[in-house]
Amino acid sequence: MTVGEACNRVVVITGPGTAILKAAQLMREYHVGNLVVVERRGEENVPLGIVTDRDLVMRILAQEVDPALVTLGDVMSAEPVVAAENEDLWEAVERMKSHGFRRLPVVSDNGALAGILALDDVLDLSAELLGNMAAIVGRQVERESTRKGSAKPFLRS
């Protein structure tokens, strides 16, 4: 499976000049834990960084920084680690693991933002896969027990 098949194509974006309060309001409005900070290049949005709700807490609130004095460009994780749409999903998961990131912006071949890959989405896919595998085992047992002319259990005396 590719990253493009697994990623969420709906991404909440904003620019680096966005105020911290506005960023928090966007996260609340769209029920997301992150914003991808982009720069418009022609017709494309190119990811410059990513900001999470945790960034706002750890870098602004916990350090008692006046939110009015900083923008997302000041607190974003610049030069984000990204995943390519056509790369293998498990390679991207390995990158998430090695960097300790729960989310990766997904880019097209020309570097434009195409989606976001979140650990939660990968966990959902994994749970679905495990559920399907369990169903296969259950279906096999069901099929064997209803097979016409099935052999009787072998008993030793």
N, C-alpha and C positions, 0 to 999 in steps of 0.2 A: 504494500500500500504506500502511496506517496503522501507527502505532506499536504499537497494540494487537495487530495481526496479527504483528508482528515481535518483540515483546518476550518476555522470559522471565517466566513467571508465578510461578515458584518463586523467592522472595526470602528470604534469611536476614535476619531482623530482630532487633532488640534495643532496649533502652531506653537513655536517656542516662546512667543511673546504672551501667551495666555497666562492670566493671573492665577495664582494658587486657589483662591476662592472659587473662581470660575471653573477650574479643573475639578475641584471637589464637587461642585454642583453638577457638572457633566457626568461624573461617575455615578452620582446619586440618581440623576434623571434617567440614565441608560442602564442602571443596575450592573455596572462593570467595576472591576477592581484595578483597571489600568486604562491609560490613554496612550496611543502611539502618537508621538510628536513628529510631524511631517513638514517637509518643505515642498512647495509646489514647483515642479520643473516641467514647464510646458503643460501638457495635459495630464501629467502623472504626479502622484503624491509619493515622495521618496522618504522613507523613515530616517529620521535624524536621531531619535531616541525613544525611550519608553519611560513612563512614570506610573508607578503603582500607588495604591492607597497606602501601602506600607511606607513608601518613600515620603509621602506627605507627613505621615506620623513621625517617622524617625528623623527626617532631615529638617522638618519645619516645627511641628508642634512640640516634640520632645526636647528640642534644643531652644525652645521659646523664641524662634525667629518670627519677626513680624511678617505675616503672609503678604502684606501690602508692599513689602520691599523686594520681593523676589518673583520671578516668573518660572514657568516650567523649564525654560532654557537653562535656568540656574540649577535646577534639581534633577533634571532628567538623567537617565543613564545614557550618556552620549555614545555614538557609534555602536548601536545595538548589535548584539549577536543575532543573526537572522537565519532563517531556513529558506531554502529554495523550494518553489512549488513542486518541482519534479524530483526532488531528492527523496530517498527512502525514509519513511517515517521513523524507523528505529535508529537511523543515523542521527536524525534531529533530536530524538529522545536522549541519545548518548551525549549530544552537545549540551542539552539542558542539564543533564546530570553533571557533566564535567565543569560547567560554569555555575551551577547552583541556581539556575533560572527556571521559574515556573511557566514562563511565557516567552515565545519567540515570534517577532513579526515575520510574516511570510512574504517573500518577494518574488516577482516574476523574473524572467530572463533579463529584462532591461533594468532591474533594480527597483521597480515600482511596487508599492505596497499592494499585496494581493489578499491578505488575510492575517490571521493570528492563530498560532498553535499554542493552546493552553494545556497544561498538565491535566486539568480536569477533563478536557475533551479526550485525551489519550486514555485516561482511566475509564471513562465511559465506554470507549471502543474496546478496551481490554476486557471489561466486565461483560460486554455483549459477546465478544469472542469466546470467553470462558463459558458463558451461558449456552451458547450454540454448541460448544464441544460437549457439555454435559447432556444437552438434548440429544445429541447423536448417540451417546452411550445408552440413554434411556430408550431411544427409538429402536436401537439394535436389539435390546433385550425384549422390547415389545414385539418386534417383528419375529424374533426367534420363538417366542412363546405362542404366537398365533399361526406360525407356519404350518400348513397342512401336512400331515404325515410326519410331524416332528417325532424324533426318537424319544422313547421314554428314558428317564434317567437310568444310568448304569449303576446297579447296586451290586456290591460284592457281598457274599455271604461268609 
